Amino acid sequence: MAVSFRALRSALPMLLVLAIALTFLVFILRRAGLFSESVTLSAETLQIAPVSTGDGTASPPEDVTLEIITLLPKDGIPAIFDPQFVSAQEADGFLRDGDQVMGVVIDGDARAYGTAFLSNREVVNDTVGGRAITVTW
């Protein structure tokens, strides 16, 4: 499927306006503190070796600053506090052989949490074998 130059040229102003709008949105969210934060890790923590300068000396490594970009607000994905389970036979009806699950067994009490399900949740709080646990993915 070929795109004509004329069609591309007519869409270009709209794409430019969209790019500018998104740039301003990111700027506003960052200024509001809703979008990102920075974390500085020391070179010692990262175990970065001194850098050779070529003249036989070594300069100390620099700390690394990373920007953490968050797309959802805090608690944007609701936690589950009372998970409901189905039997293994029922789960066979909607799980495929290649699907991943996280399994927990405590004092003979077993649970399986499908990773596809966990991808839509932040935290599952459960009780297994009489012990409170938290499952995250």
LINCORBEL-V781501 format. One line per field, one symbol per residue. ss: DSSP state (@ for helix, = for strand, . for the rest). burial: b if it has 24 or more other C-alpha atoms within 12 Angstrom, else e. A space follows every 50 residues. Layout:
# LINCORBEL-V781501
ss = ???
burial = ???
This chain:
# LINCORBEL-V781501
ss = ....@@@@@@@@@@@@@@@@@@@@@@@@@@@....======.@@@@.... ==.....==....======..........=.......@@@@......... ======..======@@@@.....=====..=====..
burial = eeeeeeeeeeeeeeeeeeeeeeeeeeeeeeeeeeeeeeeeeeeeeeeeee eeeeeeeeeeeeeeeeeeeeeeeeeeeeeeeeeeeeeeeeeeeeeeeeee eeeeeeeeeebbbbeebbeebebbebeeeeeeeebee
